[in-house]
Protein backbone atom coordinates (compact mmCIF):
# COMPACT_ATOMS: atom_id res chain seq x y z
CA UNK A 1 0.00 0.00 0.00
CA UNK A 2 1.19 3.51 -0.80
CA UNK A 3 2.22 5.86 1.98
CA UNK A 4 2.15 9.12 -0.02
CA UNK A 5 -0.93 10.46 -1.77
CA UNK A 6 -2.06 13.23 -4.09
CA UNK A 7 -5.64 14.47 -3.77
CA UNK A 8 -7.35 17.19 -5.78
CA UNK A 9 -10.36 19.16 -4.49
CA UNK A 10 -12.57 21.16 -6.86
CA UNK A 11 -14.89 23.87 -5.51
CA UNK A 12 -16.50 26.21 -8.03
CA UNK A 13 -18.32 28.64 -5.75
CA UNK A 14 -18.21 30.26 -2.31
CA UNK A 15 -20.04 27.52 -0.38
CA UNK A 16 -17.80 24.86 -1.90
CA UNK A 17 -14.75 26.86 -0.85
CA UNK A 18 -15.97 26.66 2.76
CA UNK A 19 -16.52 22.91 2.61
CA UNK A 20 -13.31 22.27 0.68
CA UNK A 21 -11.26 24.25 3.20
CA UNK A 22 -12.66 22.33 6.16
CA UNK A 23 -12.11 19.03 4.37
CA UNK A 24 -8.50 19.97 3.59
CA UNK A 25 -7.89 20.96 7.22
CA UNK A 26 -9.13 17.57 8.40
CA UNK A 27 -7.10 15.71 5.79
CA UNK A 28 -4.00 17.60 6.95
CA UNK A 29 -4.61 16.29 10.49
CA UNK A 30 -4.50 12.73 9.18
CA UNK A 31 -1.29 12.90 7.16
CA UNK A 32 1.73 15.24 7.27
CA UNK A 33 2.41 17.52 4.25
CA UNK A 34 5.20 15.28 2.93
CA UNK A 35 2.74 12.36 2.80
CA UNK A 36 -0.24 14.19 1.28
CA UNK A 37 -0.35 16.75 -1.51
CA UNK A 38 -3.67 18.61 -1.78
CA UNK A 39 -4.22 20.72 -4.88
CA UNK A 40 -7.28 21.95 -6.70
CA UNK A 41 -9.71 24.67 -7.74
CA UNK A 42 -11.02 26.95 -5.02
CA UNK A 43 -10.92 30.30 -3.29
CA UNK A 44 -9.05 31.99 -0.47
CA UNK A 45 -10.38 29.68 2.25
CA UNK A 46 -9.01 26.59 0.55
CA UNK A 47 -5.74 28.39 -0.08
CA UNK A 48 -5.52 29.36 3.61
CA UNK A 49 -6.18 25.69 4.48
CA UNK A 50 -3.04 24.67 2.60
CA UNK A 51 -4.51 23.70 -0.75
CA UNK A 52 -2.27 24.36 -3.73
CA UNK A 53 -4.64 26.43 -5.88
CA UNK A 54 -4.36 25.53 -9.56
CA UNK A 55 -7.42 27.63 -10.50
CA UNK A 56 -8.89 30.49 -8.45
CA UNK A 57 -12.64 29.90 -8.64
CA UNK A 58 -13.64 33.08 -6.80
CA UNK A 59 -15.51 34.54 -9.76
CA UNK A 60 -16.59 31.28 -11.41
CA UNK A 61 -19.87 30.89 -9.48
CA UNK A 62 -22.37 31.96 -12.12
CA UNK A 63 -26.02 30.88 -12.19
CA UNK A 64 -28.12 30.43 -15.32
CA UNK A 65 -27.73 29.28 -18.91
CA UNK A 66 -27.19 32.77 -20.35
CA UNK A 67 -24.59 33.60 -17.72
CA UNK A 68 -22.72 30.35 -18.43
CA UNK A 69 -22.72 31.03 -22.18
CA UNK A 70 -21.31 34.51 -21.53
CA UNK A 71 -18.36 32.90 -19.75
CA UNK A 72 -18.06 29.74 -21.85
CA UNK A 73 -14.58 30.51 -23.15
CA UNK A 74 -13.21 30.81 -19.62
CA UNK A 75 -14.86 27.57 -18.52
CA UNK A 76 -13.56 25.64 -21.56
CA UNK A 77 -9.98 26.83 -21.03
CA UNK A 78 -10.04 25.94 -17.34
CA UNK A 79 -11.65 22.57 -18.04
CA UNK A 80 -9.13 21.56 -20.69
CA UNK A 81 -6.16 22.71 -18.61
CA UNK A 82 -7.30 20.78 -15.53
CA UNK A 83 -8.17 17.68 -17.55
CA UNK A 84 -4.74 17.65 -19.21
CA UNK A 85 -2.98 18.16 -15.87
CA UNK A 86 -4.97 15.34 -14.29
CA UNK A 87 -4.09 12.93 -17.10
CA UNK A 88 -0.42 13.90 -16.79
CA UNK A 89 -0.14 14.00 -12.98
CA UNK A 90 -2.69 11.26 -12.19
CA UNK A 91 -3.85 12.23 -8.66
CA UNK A 92 -4.98 9.36 -6.44
CA UNK A 93 -8.47 10.90 -6.32
CA UNK A 94 -10.32 13.99 -7.47
CA UNK A 95 -12.89 15.27 -4.96
CA UNK A 96 -15.65 17.25 -6.65
CA UNK A 97 -17.79 19.55 -4.49
CA UNK A 98 -21.33 20.16 -5.83
CA UNK A 99 -21.04 22.53 -8.90
CA UNK A 100 -22.57 19.92 -11.24
CA UNK A 101 -22.49 21.86 -14.52
CA UNK A 102 -18.69 21.78 -14.54
CA UNK A 103 -17.94 18.87 -12.23
CA UNK A 104 -20.15 16.24 -13.87
CA UNK A 105 -18.39 16.79 -17.19
CA UNK A 106 -15.05 16.61 -15.40
CA UNK A 107 -16.08 13.40 -13.65
CA UNK A 108 -16.82 11.85 -17.05
CA UNK A 109 -13.32 12.67 -18.27
CA UNK A 110 -11.73 11.28 -15.12
CA UNK A 111 -13.77 8.08 -15.47
CA UNK A 112 -12.58 7.69 -19.08
CA UNK A 113 -8.98 8.09 -17.92
CA UNK A 114 -9.34 5.78 -14.90
CA UNK A 115 -8.77 8.51 -12.29
CA UNK A 116 -11.06 7.93 -9.27
CA UNK A 117 -13.71 10.53 -8.47
CA UNK A 118 -15.20 11.16 -5.03
CA UNK A 119 -18.18 13.52 -5.01
CA UNK A 120 -18.78 15.63 -1.89
CA UNK A 121 -22.06 17.56 -1.47
CA UNK A 122 -24.45 15.87 -3.87
CA UNK A 123 -26.09 17.92 -6.61
CA UNK A 124 -29.72 18.42 -5.62
CA UNK A 125 -30.93 15.64 -7.90
CA UNK A 126 -33.59 14.79 -5.33
CA UNK A 127 -35.24 18.13 -6.12
CA UNK A 128 -34.43 18.41 -9.82
CA UNK A 129 -32.13 16.78 -12.36
CA UNK A 130 -32.95 13.14 -11.56
CA UNK A 131 -31.65 12.26 -14.99
CA UNK A 132 -28.15 12.89 -13.63
CA UNK A 133 -28.33 10.05 -11.11
CA UNK A 134 -27.20 7.26 -13.53
CA UNK A 135 -24.28 9.41 -14.70
CA UNK A 136 -23.17 10.16 -11.14
CA UNK A 137 -23.41 6.46 -10.30
CA UNK A 138 -21.29 5.55 -13.33
CA UNK A 139 -18.56 8.15 -13.05
CA UNK A 140 -18.11 8.31 -9.25
CA UNK A 141 -16.34 5.85 -6.98
CA UNK A 142 -18.05 7.37 -3.93
CA UNK A 143 -20.75 9.91 -3.06
CA UNK A 144 -20.61 11.75 0.28
CA UNK A 145 -23.94 13.40 1.10
CA UNK A 146 -24.79 16.01 3.75
CA UNK A 147 -28.56 15.63 4.14
CA UNK A 148 -29.88 12.54 5.99
CA UNK A 149 -32.51 11.85 3.33
CA UNK A 150 -30.06 11.84 0.41
CA UNK A 151 -28.80 8.21 0.58
CA UNK A 152 -32.31 7.20 -0.47
CA UNK A 153 -31.73 9.08 -3.74
CA UNK A 154 -29.02 6.62 -4.78
CA UNK A 155 -30.46 3.42 -3.27
CA UNK A 156 -31.29 1.91 -6.68
CA UNK A 157 -27.74 2.38 -7.96
CA UNK A 158 -24.47 0.66 -7.15
CA UNK A 159 -22.90 3.94 -6.05
CA UNK A 160 -21.09 3.79 -2.70
CA UNK A 161 -23.06 6.51 -0.88
CA UNK A 162 -22.33 7.71 2.67
CA UNK A 163 -24.07 10.32 4.82
CA UNK A 164 -21.30 12.30 6.51
CA UNK A 165 -23.40 15.12 8.02
CA UNK A 166 -23.79 18.79 7.16
CA UNK A 167 -20.55 20.68 7.89
CA UNK A 168 -22.36 24.00 8.44
CA UNK A 169 -24.04 22.72 11.61
CA UNK A 170 -20.69 22.40 13.38
CA UNK A 171 -19.17 25.48 11.73
CA UNK A 172 -22.01 27.81 12.78
CA UNK A 173 -22.40 26.39 16.29
CA UNK A 174 -18.66 26.60 17.01
CA UNK A 175 -18.40 30.27 16.04
CA UNK A 176 -21.36 31.42 18.15
CA UNK A 177 -20.35 33.83 20.87
CA UNK A 178 -22.32 33.62 24.13
CA UNK A 179 -21.52 37.29 24.77
CA UNK A 180 -23.17 38.52 21.56
CA UNK A 181 -26.81 39.57 21.87
CA UNK A 182 -29.36 39.96 19.11
CA UNK A 183 -30.21 43.58 18.30
CA UNK A 184 -33.97 43.81 17.59
CA UNK A 185 -33.49 46.93 15.45
CA UNK A 186 -30.73 45.53 13.20
CA UNK A 187 -31.65 44.15 9.77
CA UNK A 188 -29.04 42.21 7.79
CA UNK A 189 -28.91 42.50 3.99
CA UNK A 190 -27.19 39.64 2.17
CA UNK A 191 -27.27 40.42 -1.56
CA UNK A 192 -25.07 37.46 -2.58
CA UNK A 193 -21.54 36.35 -3.35
CA UNK A 194 -21.64 36.76 -7.14
CA UNK A 195 -21.48 40.01 -9.11
CA UNK A 196 -24.62 39.21 -11.11
CA UNK A 197 -26.51 38.69 -7.84
CA UNK A 198 -25.29 42.00 -6.43
CA UNK A 199 -26.15 43.85 -9.62
CA UNK A 200 -29.71 42.50 -9.72
CA UNK A 201 -30.60 42.35 -6.03
CA UNK A 202 -28.85 45.07 -4.07
CA UNK A 203 -30.89 48.05 -5.32
CA UNK A 204 -34.24 46.34 -4.57
CA UNK A 205 -32.85 45.51 -1.13
CA UNK A 206 -31.90 49.15 -0.57
CA UNK A 207 -35.36 50.27 -1.74
CA UNK A 208 -36.86 47.79 0.72
CA UNK A 209 -34.68 49.23 3.49
CA UNK A 210 -35.98 52.73 2.67
CA UNK A 211 -39.60 51.56 2.84
CA UNK A 212 -39.06 49.61 6.06
CA UNK A 213 -37.31 52.58 7.65
CA UNK A 214 -40.21 54.83 6.67
CA UNK A 215 -42.56 52.54 8.60
CA UNK A 216 -40.07 51.71 11.40
CA UNK A 217 -37.62 54.63 11.87
CA UNK A 218 -35.72 52.77 14.58
CA UNK A 219 -34.38 50.16 12.15
CA UNK A 220 -30.74 50.11 11.06
CA UNK A 221 -29.27 48.07 8.21
CA UNK A 222 -26.01 46.18 7.81
CA UNK A 223 -24.73 44.68 4.57
CA UNK A 224 -22.32 41.76 4.77
CA UNK A 225 -20.06 41.25 1.75
CA UNK A 226 -18.15 37.95 1.57
CA UNK A 227 -14.96 39.43 0.09
CA UNK A 228 -13.24 42.66 -0.92
CA UNK A 229 -14.45 42.77 -4.55
CA UNK A 230 -18.09 42.39 -3.51
CA UNK A 231 -17.57 44.94 -0.72
CA UNK A 232 -16.30 47.47 -3.27
CA UNK A 233 -19.16 46.79 -5.68
CA UNK A 234 -21.84 47.14 -2.99
CA UNK A 235 -20.27 50.41 -1.83
CA UNK A 236 -20.33 51.70 -5.40
CA UNK A 237 -24.02 50.81 -5.80
CA UNK A 238 -24.86 52.35 -2.40
CA UNK A 239 -23.10 55.63 -3.32
CA UNK A 240 -25.03 55.92 -6.59
CA UNK A 241 -28.29 55.03 -4.83
CA UNK A 242 -27.74 57.78 -2.25
CA UNK A 243 -26.85 60.33 -4.94
CA UNK A 244 -30.05 59.65 -6.85
CA UNK A 245 -32.14 59.89 -3.68
CA UNK A 246 -30.17 62.63 -1.90
CA UNK A 247 -33.30 64.67 -1.20
CA UNK A 248 -34.91 61.83 0.78
CA UNK A 249 -34.35 60.79 4.35
CA UNK A 250 -32.49 57.54 3.96
CA UNK A 251 -31.82 54.91 6.62
CA UNK A 252 -28.42 54.09 8.04
CA UNK A 253 -26.84 51.39 5.84
CA UNK A 254 -23.33 50.20 6.71
CA UNK A 255 -21.37 47.76 4.57
CA UNK A 256 -18.91 45.29 6.09
CA UNK A 257 -16.57 42.73 4.54
CA UNK A 258 -16.05 39.23 5.88
CA UNK A 259 -18.25 39.65 8.96
CA UNK A 260 -21.24 37.51 8.02
CA UNK A 261 -20.75 35.17 11.00
CA UNK A 262 -21.01 38.09 13.41
CA UNK A 263 -24.11 39.58 11.85
CA UNK A 264 -25.96 36.26 11.59
CA UNK A 265 -25.87 36.33 15.37
CA UNK A 266 -26.24 40.07 15.98
CA UNK A 267 -29.05 40.91 13.53
CA UNK A 268 -32.68 40.12 14.35
CA UNK A 269 -33.99 39.87 10.79
CA UNK A 270 -32.49 39.29 7.34
CA UNK A 271 -33.12 39.74 3.64
CA UNK A 272 -30.95 37.37 1.59
CA UNK A 273 -30.18 36.11 -1.88
CA UNK A 274 -31.02 32.43 -2.23
CA UNK A 275 -28.10 30.10 -1.61
CA UNK A 276 -26.20 28.26 1.10
CA UNK A 277 -26.53 31.38 3.29
CA UNK A 278 -30.18 30.48 3.89
CA UNK A 279 -29.14 27.23 5.61
CA UNK A 280 -26.39 29.06 7.48
CA UNK A 281 -28.92 31.65 8.68
CA UNK A 282 -31.36 28.97 9.81
CA UNK A 283 -28.66 27.23 11.86
CA UNK A 284 -27.75 30.61 13.39
CA UNK A 285 -31.43 31.24 14.21
CA UNK A 286 -31.91 34.26 11.91
CA UNK A 287 -35.35 34.62 10.25
CA UNK A 288 -35.10 35.58 6.58
CA UNK A 289 -36.98 36.69 3.53
CA UNK A 290 -35.28 35.14 0.48
CA UNK A 291 -35.04 36.62 -3.02
CA UNK A 292 -33.54 35.88 -6.42
CA UNK A 293 -33.46 37.33 -9.91
CA UNK A 294 -32.25 35.57 -13.04
CA UNK A 295 -31.77 36.60 -16.62
CA UNK A 296 -35.36 36.53 -18.04
CA UNK A 297 -34.47 33.86 -20.61
CA UNK A 298 -32.85 31.67 -17.95
CA UNK A 299 -35.90 32.12 -15.74
CA UNK A 300 -38.31 31.22 -18.54
CA UNK A 301 -36.33 28.08 -19.44
CA UNK A 302 -36.14 27.13 -15.77
CA UNK A 303 -39.89 27.41 -15.38
CA UNK A 304 -40.31 25.10 -18.37
CA UNK A 305 -37.76 22.49 -17.26
CA UNK A 306 -37.73 22.51 -13.46
CA UNK A 307 -40.78 21.76 -11.34
CA UNK A 308 -40.09 22.22 -7.63
CA UNK A 309 -42.31 23.70 -4.92
CA UNK A 310 -39.62 26.05 -3.54
CA UNK A 311 -36.23 27.42 -4.58
CA UNK A 312 -34.92 28.06 -1.05
CA UNK A 313 -32.97 25.16 0.43
CA UNK A 314 -34.43 25.63 3.92
CA UNK A 315 -37.94 25.31 2.50
CA UNK A 316 -36.99 22.23 0.48
CA UNK A 317 -35.56 20.60 3.60
CA UNK A 318 -38.65 21.46 5.67
CA UNK A 319 -41.04 20.67 2.78
CA UNK A 320 -42.92 23.85 3.67
CA UNK A 321 -42.60 27.63 3.29
CA UNK A 322 -40.42 28.52 6.27
CA UNK A 323 -38.79 31.57 4.68
CA UNK A 324 -40.99 33.59 2.34
CA UNK A 325 -39.33 33.62 -1.08
CA UNK A 326 -39.70 35.94 -4.06
CA UNK A 327 -38.48 35.80 -7.67
CA UNK A 328 -38.07 38.20 -10.57
CA UNK A 329 -40.63 41.06 -10.60
CA UNK A 330 -41.80 40.16 -7.08
CA UNK A 331 -38.41 41.35 -5.82
CA UNK A 332 -39.62 44.91 -5.14
CA UNK A 333 -39.77 47.22 -2.14
CA UNK A 334 -43.51 47.04 -1.46
CA UNK A 335 -43.69 43.23 -1.59
CA UNK A 336 -40.50 42.65 0.36
CA UNK A 337 -41.14 45.27 3.05
CA UNK A 338 -44.51 43.66 3.77
CA UNK A 339 -42.90 40.22 4.08
CA UNK A 340 -40.10 41.61 6.23
CA UNK A 341 -42.52 43.29 8.63
CA UNK A 342 -44.05 39.89 9.38
CA UNK A 343 -40.74 38.51 10.65
CA UNK A 344 -39.46 41.53 12.58
CA UNK A 345 -39.48 40.97 16.36
CA UNK A 346 -43.16 40.92 17.32
CA UNK A 347 -44.24 40.37 13.69
CA UNK A 348 -47.13 38.08 12.79
CA UNK A 349 -44.90 35.28 11.39
CA UNK A 350 -41.92 35.69 13.72
CA UNK A 351 -42.72 32.94 16.22
CA UNK A 352 -43.75 30.51 13.46
CA UNK A 353 -40.52 31.06 11.53
CA UNK A 354 -38.37 30.68 14.65
CA UNK A 355 -40.10 27.39 15.43
CA UNK A 356 -39.72 26.12 11.87
CA UNK A 357 -36.03 26.95 11.55
CA UNK A 358 -35.41 25.17 14.86
CA UNK A 359 -37.09 22.16 13.24
CA UNK A 360 -34.78 22.42 10.21
CA UNK A 361 -31.71 22.52 12.47
CA UNK A 362 -33.03 19.52 14.39
CA UNK A 363 -33.43 17.64 11.10
CA UNK A 364 -29.88 18.47 10.01
CA UNK A 365 -28.14 17.86 13.34
CA UNK A 366 -28.17 14.03 13.71
CA UNK A 367 -24.89 12.73 12.35
CA UNK A 368 -23.50 16.22 11.69
CA UNK A 369 -21.10 16.46 14.64
CA UNK A 370 -17.59 16.63 13.18
CA UNK A 371 -19.01 16.30 9.65
CA UNK A 372 -15.81 17.53 7.96
CA UNK A 373 -13.72 15.02 9.91
CA UNK A 374 -16.05 12.19 8.89
CA UNK A 375 -15.81 13.31 5.27
CA UNK A 376 -12.00 13.30 5.47
CA UNK A 377 -11.98 9.83 6.99
CA UNK A 378 -14.27 8.58 4.23
CA UNK A 379 -11.98 10.13 1.60
CA UNK A 380 -8.81 8.54 2.96
CA UNK A 381 -10.46 5.17 3.42
CA UNK A 382 -11.53 5.22 -0.22
CA UNK A 383 -8.21 6.58 -1.49
CA UNK A 384 -6.28 3.85 0.33
CA UNK A 385 -8.61 1.22 -1.12
CA UNK A 386 -7.73 2.39 -4.62
CA UNK A 387 -4.05 1.60 -4.06
CA UNK A 388 -4.43 -1.64 -2.10
ROBA-787237 format. One record per residue (C-alpha): residue in one letter; x, y, z. Coordinates in nm, 3 decimals. Last residue first. Layout:
N
   miba         u         v         w
      A         X         Y         Z
...
***
This chain:
388
   miba         u         v         w
      X    -0.443    -0.164    -0.210
      X    -0.405     0.160    -0.406
      X    -0.773     0.239    -0.462
      X    -0.861     0.122    -0.112
      X    -0.628     0.385     0.033
      X    -0.821     0.658    -0.149
      X    -1.153     0.522    -0.022
      X    -1.046     0.517     0.342
      X    -0.881     0.854     0.296
      X    -1.198     1.013     0.160
      X    -1.427     0.858     0.423
      X    -1.198     0.983     0.699
      X    -1.200     1.330     0.547
      X    -1.581     1.331     0.527
      X    -1.605     1.219     0.889
      X    -1.372     1.502     0.991
      X    -1.581     1.753     0.796
      X    -1.901     1.630     0.965
      X    -1.759     1.663     1.318
      X    -2.110     1.646     1.464
      X    -2.350     1.622     1.169
      X    -2.489     1.273     1.235
      X    -2.817     1.403     1.371
      X    -2.814     1.786     1.334
      X    -2.988     1.847     1.001
      X    -3.343     1.764     1.110
      X    -3.303     1.952     1.439
      X    -3.171     2.252     1.247
      X    -3.478     2.242     1.021
      X    -3.709     2.216     1.324
      X    -3.541     2.517     1.486
      X    -3.603     2.695     1.155
      X    -3.972     2.612     1.187
      X    -4.010     2.739     1.543
      X    -3.837     3.068     1.465
      X    -4.052     3.106     1.153
      X    -4.375     3.051     1.346
      X    -4.272     3.294     1.622
      X    -4.192     3.569     1.372
      X    -4.490     3.528     1.139
      X    -4.713     3.808     1.279
      X    -4.424     4.037     1.369
      X    -4.316     4.092     1.732
      X    -3.948     4.097     1.636
      X    -3.946     4.153     1.258
      X    -4.074     3.851     1.065
      X    -4.405     3.989     0.938
      X    -4.252     4.329     0.863
      X    -4.010     4.161     0.623
      X    -4.290     4.022     0.408
      X    -4.451     4.366     0.377
      X    -4.114     4.527     0.305
      X    -4.050     4.265     0.036
      X    -4.369     4.323    -0.159
      X    -4.351     4.704    -0.146
      X    -3.977     4.722    -0.214
      X    -3.962     4.491    -0.514
      X    -3.841     4.135    -0.582
      X    -4.180     4.016    -0.708
      X    -4.063     4.106    -1.060
      X    -3.807     3.820    -1.057
      X    -3.848     3.580    -0.767
      X    -3.970     3.594    -0.406
      X    -3.933     3.362    -0.108
      X    -4.099     3.359     0.234
      X    -3.879     3.157     0.468
      X    -4.042     2.852     0.627
      X    -4.260     2.763     0.329
      X    -4.292     2.385     0.367
      X    -4.104     2.067     0.278
      X    -3.865     2.146     0.567
      X    -3.556     2.060     0.360
      X    -3.699     2.223     0.048
      X    -3.794     2.531     0.250
      X    -3.443     2.563     0.392
      X    -3.297     2.516     0.043
      X    -3.492     2.806    -0.105
      X    -3.623     2.742    -0.458
      X    -3.962     2.605    -0.354
      X    -4.231     2.370    -0.492
      X    -4.009     2.222    -0.763
      X    -4.078     2.176    -1.134
      X    -3.773     2.251    -1.346
      X    -3.776     2.249    -1.726
      X    -4.031     2.510    -1.837
      X    -3.989     2.741    -1.538
      X    -3.614     2.713    -1.577
      X    -3.633     2.808    -1.944
      X    -3.831     3.122    -1.854
      X    -3.590     3.212    -1.574
      X    -3.285     3.167    -1.795
      X    -3.447     3.386    -2.061
      X    -3.536     3.653    -1.804
      X    -3.177     3.660    -1.662
      X    -3.225     3.557    -1.304
      X    -3.346     3.733    -0.991
      X    -3.354     3.588    -0.642
      X    -3.504     3.662    -0.302
      X    -3.528     3.514     0.048
      X    -3.698     3.669     0.353
      X    -3.510     3.558     0.658
      X    -3.535     3.462     1.025
      X    -3.191     3.426     1.191
      X    -3.143     3.124     1.421
      X    -2.775     3.061     1.339
      X    -2.866     2.723     1.186
      X    -3.136     2.897     0.981
      X    -2.892     3.165     0.868
      X    -2.639     2.906     0.748
      X    -2.914     2.723     0.561
      X    -3.018     3.048     0.389
      X    -2.653     3.138     0.329
      X    -2.620     2.826     0.110
      X    -2.810     3.010    -0.161
      X    -3.102     3.243    -0.223
      X    -3.018     3.611    -0.188
      X    -3.095     3.737     0.159
      X    -3.312     3.974     0.364
      X    -3.249     3.929     0.734
      X    -3.399     3.987     1.079
      X    -3.268     4.012     1.435
      X    -2.905     4.091     1.353
      X    -2.624     4.007     1.598
      X    -2.587     3.633     1.537
      X    -2.596     3.626     1.159
      X    -2.411     3.958     1.185
      X    -2.101     3.809     1.341
      X    -2.075     3.517     1.100
      X    -2.124     3.751     0.802
      X    -1.825     3.965     0.896
      X    -1.605     3.923     0.588
      X    -1.657     4.273     0.454
      X    -1.891     4.529     0.609
      X    -2.137     4.776     0.457
      X    -2.333     5.020     0.671
      X    -2.684     5.139     0.584
      X    -2.842     5.409     0.804
      X    -3.182     5.491     0.662
      X    -3.249     5.754     0.396
      X    -3.435     6.079     0.435
      X    -3.491     6.183     0.078
      X    -3.330     6.467    -0.120
      X    -3.017     6.263    -0.190
      X    -3.214     5.989    -0.368
      X    -3.005     5.965    -0.685
      X    -2.685     6.033    -0.494
      X    -2.774     5.778    -0.225
      X    -2.829     5.503    -0.483
      X    -2.503     5.592    -0.659
      X    -2.310     5.563    -0.332
      X    -2.486     5.235    -0.240
      X    -2.402     5.081    -0.580
      X    -2.033     5.170    -0.540
      X    -2.027     5.041    -0.183
      X    -2.184     4.714    -0.299
      X    -1.916     4.679    -0.568
      X    -1.630     4.747    -0.327
      X    -1.757     4.494    -0.072
      X    -1.809     4.239    -0.351
      X    -1.445     4.277    -0.455
      X    -1.324     4.266    -0.092
      X    -1.496     3.943     0.009
      X    -1.815     3.795     0.157
      X    -2.006     4.125     0.175
      X    -2.232     4.176     0.477
      X    -2.473     4.468     0.457
      X    -2.601     4.618     0.781
      X    -2.927     4.807     0.821
      X    -3.074     5.011     1.106
      X    -3.438     5.016     1.215
      X    -3.572     5.277     1.458
      X    -3.762     5.463     1.187
      X    -4.007     5.171     1.140
      X    -4.256     5.254     0.860
      X    -4.021     5.483     0.667
      X    -3.731     5.258     0.765
      X    -3.906     4.961     0.606
      X    -3.960     5.156     0.284
      X    -3.598     5.273     0.267
      X    -3.468     4.923     0.349
      X    -3.686     4.779     0.072
      X    -3.536     5.027    -0.174
      X    -3.190     4.915    -0.057
      X    -3.285     4.551    -0.113
      X    -3.424     4.634    -0.457
      X    -3.089     4.805    -0.532
      X    -2.885     4.507    -0.407
      X    -3.060     4.235    -0.603
      X    -2.971     4.250    -0.972
      X    -2.615     4.385    -0.962
      X    -2.529     4.200    -0.643
      X    -2.651     3.869    -0.784
      X    -2.462     3.921    -1.111
      X    -2.148     4.001    -0.911
      X    -2.164     3.676    -0.714
      X    -2.154     3.635    -0.335
      X    -2.507     3.746    -0.258
      X    -2.727     4.042    -0.156
      X    -2.719     3.964     0.217
      X    -2.891     4.250     0.399
      X    -2.904     4.221     0.779
      X    -3.165     4.415     0.977
      X    -3.073     4.553     1.320
      X    -3.349     4.693     1.545
      X    -3.397     4.381     1.759
      X    -3.021     4.358     1.830
      X    -2.936     3.996     1.911
      X    -2.681     3.957     2.187
      X    -2.317     3.852     2.156
      X    -2.152     3.729     2.477
      X    -2.232     3.362     2.413
      X    -2.035     3.383     2.087
      X    -2.136     3.142     1.815
      X    -1.840     3.027     1.604
      X    -1.866     2.660     1.701
      X    -2.240     2.639     1.629
      X    -2.201     2.781     1.278
      X    -1.917     2.548     1.173
      X    -2.069     2.240     1.338
      X    -2.404     2.272     1.161
      X    -2.236     2.400     0.844
      X    -2.055     2.068     0.789
      X    -2.379     1.879     0.716
      X    -2.340     1.512     0.802
      X    -2.130     1.230     0.651
      X    -2.407     1.032     0.482
      X    -2.233     0.771     0.267
      X    -2.306     0.651    -0.088
      X    -2.109     0.379    -0.270
      X    -2.290     0.394    -0.605
      X    -2.447     0.066    -0.715
      X    -2.774     0.238    -0.796
      X    -3.129     0.191    -0.668
      X    -3.046     0.342    -0.327
      X    -2.902     0.662    -0.478
      X    -3.173     0.908    -0.374
      X    -3.231     0.720    -0.047
      X    -2.880     0.821     0.058
      X    -3.006     1.184     0.041
      X    -3.251     1.185     0.333
      X    -2.988     1.254     0.599
      X    -2.856     1.563     0.414
      X    -2.479     1.601     0.375
      X    -2.394     1.340     0.110
      X    -2.061     1.175     0.028
      X    -2.075     0.991    -0.306
      X    -1.805     0.737    -0.393
      X    -1.634     0.585    -0.698
      X    -1.811     0.831    -0.925
      X    -1.856     0.815    -1.305
      X    -2.129     0.555    -1.333
      X    -2.341     0.646    -1.030
      X    -2.317     1.016    -1.114
      X    -2.428     0.941    -1.470
      X    -2.720     0.726    -1.353
      X    -2.833     1.005    -1.111
      X    -2.815     1.289    -1.363
      X    -3.165     1.226    -1.499
      X    -3.295     1.314    -1.156
      X    -3.213     1.678    -1.236
      X    -3.443     1.841    -0.982
      X    -3.524     1.813    -0.612
      X    -3.359     1.479    -0.533
      X    -3.093     1.564    -0.790
      X    -2.972     1.842    -0.562
      X    -2.609     1.792    -0.661
      X    -2.445     1.587    -0.387
      X    -2.206     1.756    -0.147
      X    -1.878     1.563    -0.189
      X    -1.818     1.352    -0.501
      X    -1.520     1.116    -0.503
      X    -1.371     1.053    -0.847
      X    -1.106     0.793    -0.927
      X    -0.877     0.851    -1.229
      X    -0.934     0.578    -1.490
      X    -0.898     0.809    -1.792
      X    -1.258     0.769    -1.908
      X    -1.377     0.808    -1.547
      X    -1.173     1.128    -1.512
      X    -1.332     1.267    -1.827
      X    -1.682     1.185    -1.705
      X    -1.608     1.340    -1.365
      X    -1.505     1.661    -1.540
      X    -1.839     1.679    -1.719
      X    -2.015     1.624    -1.387
      X    -1.794     1.887    -1.223
      X    -1.869     2.178    -1.454
      X    -2.249     2.186    -1.452
      X    -2.257     1.992    -1.124
      X    -2.104     2.253    -0.890
      X    -2.133     2.016    -0.583
      X    -1.779     1.955    -0.449
      X    -1.565     1.725    -0.665
      X    -1.289     1.527    -0.496
      X    -1.032     1.399    -0.747
      X    -0.847     1.090    -0.632
      X    -0.498     0.936    -0.644
      X    -0.385     1.223    -0.866
      X    -0.269     1.126    -1.219
      X    -0.014     1.400    -1.298
      X    -0.042     1.390    -1.679
      X    -0.409     1.293    -1.710
      X    -0.497     1.534    -1.429
      X    -0.298     1.816    -1.587
      X    -0.474     1.765    -1.921
      X    -0.817     1.768    -1.755
      X    -0.730     2.078    -1.553
      X    -0.616     2.271    -1.861
      X    -0.913     2.156    -2.069
      X    -1.165     2.257    -1.804
      X    -1.004     2.594    -1.734
      X    -0.998     2.683    -2.103
      X    -1.356     2.564    -2.156
      X    -1.486     2.757    -1.852
      X    -1.321     3.081    -1.962
      X    -1.458     3.051    -2.315
      X    -1.806     2.974    -2.185
      X    -1.836     3.290    -1.975
      X    -2.131     3.451    -2.153
      X    -2.272     3.103    -2.218
      X    -2.272     3.035    -1.843
      X    -2.459     3.360    -1.772
      X    -2.719     3.277    -2.035
      X    -2.773     2.928    -1.891
      X    -2.812     3.043    -1.532
      X    -2.602     3.088    -1.219
      X    -2.237     3.196    -1.212
      X    -1.987     3.089    -0.948
      X    -1.659     3.128    -1.141
      X    -1.551     3.454    -0.976
      X    -1.364     3.308    -0.680
      X    -1.264     2.990    -0.864
      X    -0.889     3.049    -0.845
      X    -0.742     2.763    -1.050
      X    -0.436     2.553    -0.956
      X    -0.464     2.643    -0.588
      X    -0.227     2.436    -0.373
      X    -0.451     2.370    -0.075
      X    -0.304     2.467     0.260
      X    -0.618     2.569     0.448
      X    -0.552     2.936     0.361
      X    -0.574     2.839    -0.008
      X    -0.901     2.659     0.055
      X    -1.038     2.968     0.225
      X    -0.905     3.199    -0.047
      X    -1.092     3.030    -0.329
      X    -1.102     2.695    -0.502
      X    -0.971     2.467    -0.774
      X    -0.728     2.195    -0.670
      X    -0.422     2.072    -0.488
      X    -0.367     1.861    -0.178
      X    -0.035     1.675    -0.151
      X    -0.024     1.419     0.128
      X     0.274     1.236     0.280
      X     0.520     1.528     0.293
      X     0.241     1.752     0.425
      X     0.173     1.524     0.727
      X    -0.129     1.290     0.716
      X    -0.450     1.273     0.918
      X    -0.461     1.629     1.049
      X    -0.400     1.760     0.695
      X    -0.710     1.571     0.579
      X    -0.913     1.757     0.840
      X    -0.789     2.096     0.722
      X    -0.850     1.997     0.359
      X    -1.211     1.903     0.437
      X    -1.266     2.233     0.616
      X    -1.126     2.425     0.320
      X    -1.331     2.227     0.068
      X    -1.652     2.291     0.261
      X    -1.597     2.666     0.276
      X    -1.475     2.686    -0.085
      X    -1.780     2.486    -0.190
      X    -2.004     2.752    -0.038
      X    -1.821     3.026    -0.231
      X    -1.832     2.864    -0.575
      X    -1.650     2.621    -0.803
      X    -1.489     2.387    -0.551
      X    -1.257     2.116    -0.686
      X    -1.036     1.916    -0.449
      X    -0.735     1.719    -0.578
      X    -0.564     1.447    -0.377
      X    -0.206     1.323    -0.409
      X    -0.093     1.046    -0.177
      X     0.215     0.912    -0.002
      X     0.222     0.586     0.198
      X     0.119     0.351    -0.080
      X     0.000     0.000     0.000
***
